[in-house]
Amino acid sequence: MSAETDVVDLLLRQHEQIHELFFQVQDRTGDERRDAFRRLVRLLAVHETAEEEIVHPLVRRVAPDGERVVAERLAEERRAKEILAALDGMDIGDPAFLDGIQELRRAVLDHAREEERREFPLVRREFGTAERRALAAAVRTAEATAPTHPHPGTESATRNLLAGPAVAVFDRTRDLVSGALARVTR
């Protein structure tokens, strides 16, 4: 199955993209760093929302210790969202920005490793090919309507579904305005 049709492969590919974006943010300067950071913020926001809405509820239901496993992942996600939210409004030239990126990178990559170790094998084992394809489609749908910036405190499917659509419209409008202003000022 391709990364486009299997939910685990799709999420693993996104983990790789996130890892690469961290390198780009660290290694670039100026507008290139800002653009890489914007892509990182967006990918992290939509990726985590989709996992919170689709993957975590499944793990909670099928894993023997699902409640504990999901609680640990949600705590990690909240911490990463808090760091990301602080960075999201920061000047990328501020020395504290790169320190914050390092902290965020550690938190996100540790979190991804735990998902890959604890959740993804379970999803592969418990769900067949057709189910994993349907889950991949559900993840892509959740990402298409997800907020594009971090919102700590919304780390559950219920909170995402209740607050997500309104917040997503706000975030996406903010992204359009920011993008337009950036093009005008360049």
N, C-alpha and C positions, 0 to 999 in steps of 0.2 A: 504494500500500500504506500502511496506517496504521502509526503508531508501535507499535501492539500486535502487528503481524505481521511487520514488517521489522526485522531485527536492528540495522541501522545506525540507522534512525529511533528505535528503542527506546533505544539507547545515547546518541544525540544528545539525546533528550528528558531522559534522566537527567543528562547534562552540564549542561543548562539548569537542572534542579532543583538540582543541586549548586551552581551559580553563585548561584542565588537564596538557597539556604540560607546561603551565606557572607555575603550581605548581611544576612540576618536575624540571624545570630550577631553581626555587627558592630554593627548598629543597635539591637538590643534590649538590655534589661537584666534582671536578676533571673531569675525563673522562665521568662520568655519566651526569654531568651538560652539558658538551660540546655536547654529543650525543643528549640529550634532546633538547638543543638549536638548533642543526642542523635540527632535525625533525620539530621543531617549525618554523624555518625560511622557510623550504621547504613547509610546509603545508600552512603557511600564504601566501607565494608567489603564489602558484598554486591556492589556494582558491580565493584570491582577483582577480587574472587574470580572472578566470572563471566567477566570478560575474560581472566583468567589461565587459566581452564579451557577456554574456548571459542574466543575470538577469537585470542589470541596463538599457539596451536598451528596454527591455520589460516594465519595470516600467515607463520609460520616455514616452513610447507610450500610455500606458493604464491608468495611474493615472491622475486625473484632474490637479494636481500640480506636475506632473512627472518630469518636468525639474528641479524644485527647489529641490525636494526630492533627485534626483540623484546627483545634484550638491553638496548637503550637504554630501552625502555618499562619493563622489569622493574626496572632501576636507578632510574628515576624513581618507580615505585610503591613500592619499598622505602624510599626517602628520605621520601616522603609518609607512609607507614605509621609510620616512626620518629617523625616530627613529631607525627602524630595520636595515637600511643600516649602520647607525653609529655603532650599536652594532655588526653587522655581522663581522666586522674586528677587534673587540676589544678582548683583553685578558679576558677570563671569570673569572679570578682571580682578576681583577681590581675592586676595590670597586665601581667605577663609573658604572661598568657593571650591578650590581644589582640595582642601582638607575635607570639606563636606562630601565632595565626590568620592574621595577614598573611603570615607565612612559608609556612604551609600553603596558603593561597589561591594564592600565586604558584606554588608547586610543582605543585599540582593542576591549575590552569588551564593552565600551560605543558604539562603532561603531556597534558591533554585536547586541546589544540591540535595536538600532535604526532600523537596518535591520529587525529584528524579529518583531518589532512593526509597522513599516511603509511599508516595502516591501513584506515580506513573506505572510501576510494575503491577500494582494492584488493579489499575484500570485495564491494563493489557490482559491480565489473567481473568478478570471478572466479566469483561465485556467482549463480545464477538466482533468480527469484522464489520458487519452492518451497523452494529450499535456504535462502534468507534467512529464510523463515517458520519452517522447522525450526530454524534457528540461534536465532531469537528465542525459540522455545519452550525450547530448550536453555539459553539465558541465564536465562530466568525460573525454570527448574527449579534451575539452579545457585544462583541468588540465594535461592531458598526454603530451601535447605539450607546456605547459607554462614554462616560466623561473622559476628557483628554488631559486632565490634570489630576494630581492626587487630592483626595479628600479623606484624610484620616478620620476614622470613626464610622466608615461605611463598609466595614469588612464582613458583610454577610449578604447572602442572596436576597433576603427580605429588604434590607436597607438599600441595597443597590437597585432593586426593582421599584421601591417606593420613591427614592430620591434621585435615582440615576437619570431618568429621562429629562427632568427639568435642569439638573446640573449639567448634563451633556449638552443641551441646547446652549446654556450659558457659556460653557467651555469652548464649544465649537465656534460660537459667535466671537468670543474673545480671541480665539486663534485667527479667525478671518481678519478682524480689525488689526491685530498685531502684525500679521503678515502684510497687510496693505500698507500700514505705517512704515514697516521696515523697508518695503520696496520704494516708497516715496523718499525716505531719508538716506538711501544709499547713493 
